[in-house]
Structures are given as structure tokens and as C-alpha cells.
Amino acid sequence: MTNTPFKDLTHPSRRGFLGMTMLTAAGLGLSGLPGAARAQATGQVIVGISQEPTVFNPHLLHIEVDEGIHWAIFDPLFSVEPDGSFAPRLVTEVPSIENGGISEDGTEWKITLKEGVTWHDGTPLTAEDVKFTLELQKDPDFRAARRTGHELIEEITVVSDTELTWKMSSAFAPYMAILSWTFIVPKHAFDGVDPNEAPFNQSPIGTGPYKWDSRAPGDNIQLVANPDYHGDGASIERIVVKYVPDLTVLYTQFKTGDIDVIALQGISPDHYAEASTLEGKTVELVPVGTVETLSLNLGNPVLADKAVREALYLGVDKTTILEALYYGLPTPTETYMPQQSFYYNPDLPEHVYDPEAGKALLDEAGWVPEATASARRTASA
């Protein structure tokens, strides 16, 4: 949800709200992503979120809201486009078997970094930084958020300032995707300090389109456009990330213009009808891969009967639930798979609300209402 002046901001080539990062999801002019047009960074955007980001080293254990800051400040080697393809960020070319960047068996990798990329403090990015980042994930003393895939690396060789190779103990198909989410961090920021407690963790230095400016704990974080960004550069000069825990207050501040964008959690469904009519505001329904479930205990002998579960499903009034809880905004579905997913199956049998059919199933399975059972017991006596 944005005020009109920001409605045409470039939407980043990431995983949309599935990426769940407040800055990239809101599309706050992060035109440093591949394919965006360069524009002079001007103006300010105030982003409202309900949780406060607190972990600024992208490789420490963190939560979803922290990643909005990470994506603004750091770059991975390459990123994922909406069509599922990979696009270069810090490398000249995305490694593949076809271009020789990955061996046929998937165990040998080679990358070449862009020349002229600098960290926010002016220090040049080199292959040593990439080596340090990958090795950091393997360090048993580091509180790494993700080690999967990285632990397979056995040998890393710095060929030159811009060239790096590594070998893996075995091929791992998801590793391309993992690298697209592995932000490169500066080796020199950790020299002589425990990476778990480094000053960098509270004052990060990246290569991304935005630079760390300031933080007022409990209130806001401010980021400024990086004028030396190696890509096309940011289009918004300053981003203020403001924390407003109360969602009603958050919406009210959006309504009054004190906040330009509500990111990540958006507005609650009960405000959607009004928000859609607000002058000078753009409100979008954005699909997300969120799943809410009611899990049945199959260890219970009653619920272990398939007929009982089918009867319960027939007794679920999905339409009324969506209307009551979500004001009819979600589209009913028959699967946990997001409807925008390549793997979504639109031909699944459509759910029907039919309590009478459910009762018939229970009758056929030998289940009877408690009142009927009591009457039978009385008659027998």
C-alpha cells in the first residue's frame, strides 16, 4: 500500500512477497536490480512495519523482517527473476554448465566478479570477501542462520581479485537458489573480532543500493541511496523504516499520510474497503504463500476414520469463514500450493459445503449421533 507519488516505483526482481522483505516487496526504488533504468535519487519514503528489525548481519540467526534491511544494503552473487531465471548481481555472468562456471557433475564452481564494485566504506570488493562469506557459513563457532549446501564446500581457491573457484564434496541442486540468498559481506569488517559480536553486526557495510545511515532503537532505521552503486542506482534518496506495533495505528498513519508504505504485513482485511477509496493512495491485493491449517490428530481412533475426516470437511463452510475473518478477500483454493505457483493444480475437485452429505457418510460408516445412541441404549435396557 503506497501513497500515489510512489505507486510507480520499480518492483524488484525478487520473490515478491514470498521474499517477504519489507523494502523489496514494497518496491522502494531499488532500481539497482538488473534491468531497471537509472534515475537521480530524490525524495524520501517512510515505510511502516509492525516489527523492529534487530539483526543486521544477514548471516546471523534472524527473522523475516530483518531481511528487508538486508536486501537494501547487501548483494548476493546473483538473484532470481520472476520467471525463475538467475540474473547477475556481483558476478559478470551467472555460472552454469554451459558457460563452464559449473562442472558437469556439479561439484566444481567458478565465478568472476564485476570490476570496480566497492563496499560502502570505499574498500574494493574482492574474491577474498566471497571466500570469507562462504567459509563463515561453515564456521562451527558462528551462529549461522543457514548452513545447508555451504557445508559441502571442501576447497576454495582465490585465483585473482575477481576470480574464485571452489569444490564441493557432492552436487546439490538447490545450491544455486541458496547462493541467490547468500549476501556477500566484507572480510575486512571482521578482522580480529568475533564475527558473532563484530561492530559490523550493528552498523552494516554492504555493496547494495542503500547505505546504513542511522538507527533509533524502538523507533526507526534510516537508509540513504548509495551514489557509487555498481548497478543502476536507487531512485529514492532516503528510506525511513518506522516501527508501529499496533496495526490499527499503522493503518491510521498510512491513511493520514504519516507513512507512505505499509510493508510486509500490509493492512488488515477489515480496512481494505475503506483503503481502496482513499484519495492519493494505491492499494494492491498481493498474493502470498501463507498457509493456515487445522491439523487433525490421526492417533485419535475417531479421527483416524477417513469417513469422519471427509464428513468434517463437508461440514466446513469455507465461504462464510473467508467472509467473516478475511472479508472475502482471499480466493478459495483446494490445496496449500499458492495459485500463482507453477505447481498449482487448478483441476482439483472443488470443495462443497454439504453437512447433510457429511451426515450420510457418518451413517454409512456406522457413526450415529449421541442422542440416537443414548436412545438405543435405553430401548435395549
Beta strands, then each sheet from edge to edge (+ up, - down):
strand 1: 2-3
strand 2: 42-49
strand 3: 78-80
strand 4: 86-88
strand 5: 108-112
strand 6: 153-160
strand 7: 163-168
strand 8: 210-216
strand 9: 220-225
strand 10: 236-243
strand 11: 261-262
strand 12: 281-282
sheet 1: 1+ 12-
sheet 2: 8+ 9- 10+ 2+ 11+
sheet 3: 3+ 4-
sheet 4: 5+ 7- 6+
end
